[in-house]
Protein backbone atom coordinates (compact mmCIF):
# COMPACT_ATOMS: atom_id res chain seq x y z
CA UNK A 1 0.00 0.00 0.00
CA UNK A 2 1.27 3.48 -0.91
CA UNK A 3 1.27 6.01 1.92
CA UNK A 4 3.03 8.87 0.13
CA UNK A 5 0.11 11.23 0.81
CA UNK A 6 1.11 11.10 4.51
CA UNK A 7 4.67 12.26 3.78
CA UNK A 8 4.18 16.00 4.51
CA UNK A 9 2.51 15.27 7.85
CA UNK A 10 5.22 12.80 8.86
CA UNK A 11 7.95 15.26 7.85
CA UNK A 12 6.42 18.10 9.89
CA UNK A 13 6.14 15.87 12.96
CA UNK A 14 9.75 14.71 12.55
CA UNK A 15 10.84 18.37 12.34
CA UNK A 16 9.13 19.08 15.66
CA UNK A 17 6.14 21.12 14.47
CA UNK A 18 3.69 19.18 16.60
CA UNK A 19 1.89 15.88 16.63
CA UNK A 20 -0.15 14.22 13.92
CA UNK A 21 -2.21 11.16 13.28
CA UNK A 22 -1.96 8.67 10.49
CA UNK A 23 -2.21 4.95 9.90
CA UNK A 24 0.28 3.01 11.98
CA UNK A 25 1.36 1.14 8.84
CA UNK A 26 2.46 4.40 7.21
CA UNK A 27 5.07 5.03 9.92
CA UNK A 28 6.18 1.45 10.56
CA UNK A 29 9.81 2.18 9.64
CA UNK A 30 9.90 5.33 11.78
CA UNK A 31 8.47 3.42 14.74
CA UNK A 32 11.00 0.62 14.29
CA UNK A 33 13.88 3.12 14.07
CA UNK A 34 12.46 5.07 17.05
CA UNK A 35 12.24 8.26 14.98
CA UNK A 36 8.58 8.57 15.99
CA UNK A 37 6.52 7.10 18.80
CA UNK A 38 2.87 6.36 19.42
CA UNK A 39 0.80 8.38 21.86
CA UNK A 40 -1.87 6.14 23.36
CA UNK A 41 -5.37 7.62 23.14
CA UNK A 42 -8.04 6.31 25.48
CA UNK A 43 -10.91 8.09 23.81
CA UNK A 44 -11.51 9.51 20.35
CA UNK A 45 -13.31 12.88 20.49
CA UNK A 46 -16.70 13.11 18.80
CA UNK A 47 -15.69 16.22 16.90
CA UNK A 48 -12.35 16.53 15.14
CA UNK A 49 -11.04 19.88 14.02
CA UNK A 50 -9.46 20.00 10.59
CA UNK A 51 -6.71 22.40 9.66
CA UNK A 52 -5.29 23.20 6.26
CA UNK A 53 -1.95 24.58 5.17
CA UNK A 54 -1.95 26.42 1.89
CA UNK A 55 -0.42 29.30 -0.01
CA UNK A 56 -3.19 31.75 -0.89
CA UNK A 57 -1.21 32.92 -3.94
CA UNK A 58 -1.36 29.45 -5.55
CA UNK A 59 -4.93 28.22 -5.13
CA UNK A 60 -7.06 26.90 -7.95
CA UNK A 61 -10.74 27.84 -8.02
CA UNK A 62 -11.64 24.41 -6.67
CA UNK A 63 -9.06 24.59 -3.87
CA UNK A 64 -10.21 28.11 -2.97
CA UNK A 65 -13.82 26.92 -2.71
CA UNK A 66 -12.75 23.99 -0.55
CA UNK A 67 -10.92 26.36 1.84
CA UNK A 68 -14.01 28.57 2.02
CA UNK A 69 -16.10 25.51 2.99
CA UNK A 70 -13.72 24.65 5.82
N, C-alpha and C positions, 0 to 999 in steps of 0.2 A: 504494500500500500504506500502511496506517495503522500508525504506530509509536508511538502515544500511550502504550502500556504501558511504553515505555522512558523516558518523561518523568521520573519520580522519580530514576532512576539518573543520567540526563544532568544533571539539576539538581544533585544532590549532588556530582558530579564537577566541574561548573562552579564550585560554591561552595568547592571545595578540600578536600572530605572524603575524597579518595583517588582511586583509579583504578577503572575499571569496564570491562566488555566488553559490546558490543552489535553489531548488524549495522552495517556501515559505511554502508549506505544511510540508517539512521536518524539519523545525525549528519552527513549530507552538507553541510548549510548551515553547521553549526558548524566543520567542517573547512575549508570555503571561506573563511569569515570569520576563520579562525585563532583561534577561541574554544577549540577542542579540537585535540589532535593525536594521531596514531597512535603507538603503541609497538610496534615490530616484535618479534614473538615467533618465535624459531627453532624451538621445540619446544612442543607442547601436552602438559601433564602428563597422565598416565594417570588420576589421581584429582583431581577438582575438589572443593573444599570449598564448601558452600552456606551462606550466611548469610541470616538473615531479620530484618527490622525489624518490630516490632509493638508495640502497646499492650496489655498484658495485661488492662486493664480493659474493652476493647472487642473481645473475641474471641467469635465464634460457636462453637458446639459443633464444627462441622466444622473451622474454622480452628484451634481448640485441639488437636484430634486431629492435624491436619497438623503443628503445631509439635512435638507429642510425638513424632511419627514422625521428625522431623529429628534 
